[in-house]
Amino acid sequence: MAGMLPAVRGVIDRRILANYRVEPDALRELLPEPFEPQTVDGWGIGGICLIRLVDE
């Protein structure tokens, strides 16, 4: 099928979750209607999860 990604198999060797503060207006531009960013002390939260896979 067009647009399908190949399957990836492995064992998670390491995970790193990095969170960071984001201006709420920047988040607002990315969120679809009707969602609004939640804030803590005036900041939104963004994040990325980095996963290292090794052979099974």
C-alpha positions as CSV (number, residue, x, y, z in Angstrom):
1,M,0.0,0.0,0.0
2,A,1.2,3.5,-0.8
3,G,2.3,5.6,2.2
4,M,2.9,2.7,4.6
5,L,6.1,2.6,6.6
6,P,8.1,-0.6,6.9
7,A,7.9,-2.5,10.2
8,V,10.8,-1.9,12.7
9,R,11.6,-4.7,15.2
10,G,14.1,-4.6,18.0
11,V,14.5,-4.3,21.8
12,I,14.5,-0.9,23.4
13,D,18.0,-0.4,24.8
14,R,17.7,3.2,26.0
15,R,15.0,5.8,26.2
16,I,15.5,9.5,26.8
17,L,12.6,11.9,27.3
18,A,13.5,15.5,26.9
19,N,10.8,18.1,27.9
20,Y,11.2,21.8,27.4
21,R,9.2,25.1,27.9
22,V,7.4,26.5,24.9
23,E,5.6,29.8,24.4
24,P,1.8,29.1,24.4
25,D,1.3,31.2,21.2
26,A,3.8,28.9,19.4
27,L,1.8,25.8,20.6
28,R,-1.5,27.4,19.7
29,E,-0.4,27.6,16.0
30,L,0.3,23.9,15.9
31,L,-2.8,22.6,17.7
32,P,-5.9,21.8,15.7
33,E,-9.2,23.4,16.6
34,P,-10.7,23.2,19.2
35,F,-7.6,22.4,21.3
36,E,-5.9,25.1,23.4
37,P,-2.5,24.7,25.1
38,Q,-2.4,24.0,28.8
39,T,0.1,26.1,30.7
40,V,2.0,26.0,34.0
41,D,3.3,29.3,35.2
42,G,2.7,30.8,31.8
43,W,4.5,28.1,29.8
44,G,3.4,25.2,27.6
45,I,5.4,22.0,27.5
46,G,7.0,20.4,24.5
47,G,8.9,17.1,24.4
48,I,10.7,14.6,22.3
49,C,11.3,10.9,23.1
50,L,14.6,9.4,21.7
51,I,14.6,5.6,21.5
52,R,17.7,3.4,20.8
53,L,16.8,0.0,19.4
54,V,19.1,-3.1,19.3
55,D,18.7,-6.4,17.5
56,E,16.2,-8.9,19.1
